[in-house]
């Protein structure tokens, strides 16, 4: 059994989600990004963070 995996990184707008969506459609096993859900839970938002949201998160830690 193979235990190969790939980590996809890059800046905002680099195409990470597009790449992972294409890999998933092609039948590859993909794991959701945990960090995105954590940020959405903390901010109550589905979109990106603004500077005020980032400051609130940093202050709460």
C-alpha positions, 0 to 999 in steps of 0.5 A: 500500500502506498502512503504518498501525499502532496501538500499544496501551498501558495499565496491568495489567488494562486489557484490552490482551490482550483487545482484541488477541485480538478484533482478531486474531479479526476478521482484523486482523494483530497482532504479539506483544508482545516485552516479555512474552516477554523477561520470561518468558525472564528469569524462567522464569515464564508469569505476572506478576512478583513484586517479587523477580523485578523486583529480580533483573532490575534488579540484573542490568542 
